[in-house]
Amino acid sequence: MSDSLKDLLQAEAEAEAIVSAGEKERDRIIQKALDDALDMERQFKDRLPEMQQSFLDKAQERAAQTIAEMKLRYGERNKTLRELAGKHESEALERAIAMLVDGEQARS
């Protein structure tokens, strides 16, 4: 029976060693995961200025494009209005003169 007891004690010691090794391995894996997460967070924070600048560059590019499109539309509209004004200028002058002449004739 003493051999059985010795075997049991030996098995218990081996089991405790296995459990201890497993706990150490678990702790090592957890620490590695935490370290990896911290590294990833640092990398993200380090890249933030670059990402922000990229976003700002794209926003400025879109703003410049929008401004250029608005200037083009404004120029086209301005040209159209000037053409219409030119076409109707002589008609407007004729009507104004006719109104003045009619007003003078009505007073006489």
C-alpha positions in Angstrom: 0.0 0.0 0.0 2.9 2.3 0.6 3.8 1.9 -3.1 0.3 2.9 -4.1 0.5 5.9 -1.7 3.9 6.9 -3.2 2.5 6.5 -6.7 -0.5 8.6 -5.8 1.7 11.3 -4.3 3.9 11.2 -7.3 0.9 11.5 -9.6 -0.4 14.4 -7.5 3.0 16.1 -7.8 3.1 15.6 -11.5 -0.5 16.8 -11.8 0.4 20.0 -9.8 3.4 20.5 -12.0 1.3 20.2 -15.2 -1.3 22.6 -13.7 1.4 25.0 -12.7 3.0 24.9 -16.2 -0.5 25.3 -17.7 -1.2 28.4 -15.5 2.2 29.9 -16.4 1.5 29.3 -20.1 -2.0 30.8 -19.8 -0.4 33.9 -18.0 2.2 34.1 -20.7 -0.4 34.0 -23.5 -2.6 36.6 -21.7 0.4 38.9 -21.3 1.4 38.4 -24.9 -2.1 39.3 -26.0 -2.1 42.4 -23.8 1.3 43.5 -25.1 0.1 42.9 -28.7 -3.0 45.0 -28.0 -0.9 47.8 -26.5 1.4 47.7 -29.6 -1.6 47.9 -31.9 -3.0 50.8 -29.9 0.4 52.6 -30.1 0.6 52.0 -33.8 -2.9 53.4 -34.3 -2.2 56.5 -32.2 1.1 57.0 -34.1 -0.9 56.8 -37.4 -3.6 59.2 -36.3 -1.9 62.4 -37.5 -1.2 60.7 -40.9 -4.9 59.6 -41.2 -6.1 63.1 -40.1 -3.8 64.8 -42.7 -5.0 62.4 -45.4 -8.7 63.2 -44.5 -7.9 66.9 -44.5 -6.1 66.7 -47.9 -9.1 64.8 -49.4 -11.5 67.4 -47.9 -9.5 70.3 -49.3 -9.3 68.6 -52.7 -13.1 68.1 -52.7 -13.6 71.7 -51.6 -11.3 73.0 -54.4 -13.2 70.9 -56.9 -16.5 72.1 -55.7 -15.3 75.7 -55.8 -14.0 75.2 -59.4 -17.4 73.7 -60.4 -19.3 76.6 -58.8 -17.0 79.2 -60.6 -17.6 77.4 -63.9 -21.4 77.4 -63.4 -21.3 81.0 -62.2 -19.2 82.0 -65.3 -21.6 80.1 -67.6 -24.7 81.7 -66.0 -23.0 85.1 -66.1 -22.2 84.7 -69.8 -25.9 83.7 -70.5 -27.2 86.7 -68.6 -24.9 89.0 -70.4 -26.0 87.5 -73.8 -29.6 87.9 -72.8 -29.0 91.5 -71.7 -27.2 92.3 -74.9 -30.1 90.8 -77.0 -32.7 92.8 -75.0 -30.7 96.0 -74.7 -31.9 97.5 -78.0 -35.5 96.4 -77.3 -35.3 98.0 -73.8 -33.9 101.3 -75.3 -36.5 101.4 -78.0 -39.3 100.9 -75.4 -37.7 103.5 -73.1 -37.5 106.1 -75.9 -41.1 105.3 -77.0 -42.3 105.8 -73.4 -40.5 109.1 -73.2 -41.9 110.2 -76.6 -45.4 109.1 -75.6 -45.0 111.0 -72.3 -43.9 114.1 -74.1 -46.8 113.9 -76.6 -49.3 113.3 -73.8 -48.1 116.5 -72.1 -48.5 118.6 -75.3 
